[in-house]
Structures are given as C-alpha cells and as structure tokens.
Amino acid sequence: PNRYEDSAESHLNTAMVLAIFPKLIIELKQSNNPQATDFIIALENFRKEVSEAFFKDFGNRKFSARAYLNETIRFGIDNVCIEPQGYLLQIPDLSEARKKEIYEYVKSKTYSPEKLGFRTREKPIWSDAGEGEDDGIWFSLEGSVIAGVATFDKTEARTLLHTMSFQN
C-alpha cells in the first residue's frame, strides 16, 4: 500500500482532524499561552482547508468514503466502511439531524444483525469470507462511533456501549 503514499487520503484521518482539532483549538486558547498563538492559527487554517475539501467531496452522501488511494482507486464509496464514521459523527459542523441520518444509514449497513458491535465493512472488500479487518468487529473503532453517537443521543450511545461490553 505504500506505493500510494504520495497520493492517498484516508478519510478516517480527515474526519478525525475535523472532529478533534476544534476541541484541541479550544483547549489551546483557554491555556492563555502566548507561545501557542501561531500554532492555534496554523491549526485553524489547516482545519478550515481540510473541512472545505472534505465537505465538497462528502456532499449529500449518508456516510464518509474510506480512502482514495489515487485519482481512480477509491474505496468505501458504495460500501460502508466503519473507520471514518465515528469521527464523522463527532464533527461539530454537522447538524444533529444530519448526524442522525448518517448514523441510521451506517447502522443499517454495518450493525444489523450483529450481536457485539459494528462490522468493519458493510460487505467484504478483499475476500468473500468477511473476517478479520475485512468484515470483523474491530473494537477500537467502536469507541469513536459511541463518542459520535453521544453527541446527539446519549441513550443510544449507552446502549451501544453495553452491546460491546462483557455484560452482553
């Protein structure tokens, strides 16, 4: 995969920037550290640039793409991949109504009929087996989905947490 290192864009990384940078910027501003001023400006400018590009590409889709390896190799466009969705749901620029729409669509494609959490993929990309990273349950990604859902429905987020816990 490193043969695409000069052209690839992971939408997980992009969504993470749009979800995490606003929180980081607030914390840095509240620090009242004058040495952080240039860094805050750089973060704000980078976040704005990434946001404009991401939302132009995202359009009205009901889920984020997974990655573009180059101009022609793009995946996660017609197959929901869970990786960016949790951070997508945490982006403060998205309305609660849009987050709910995204969540319901992603849930319908990757959660039902699972008993433990979201599948990594709606359907396998690399094999027909649907196992491991290709279509298994990857719990480190569940946490970001729960955090995203908690921005608009804390009861549902608690239910998701319970589903992936030992109590289930």
Disulfide bonds with the S-S distance in Angstrom:
none
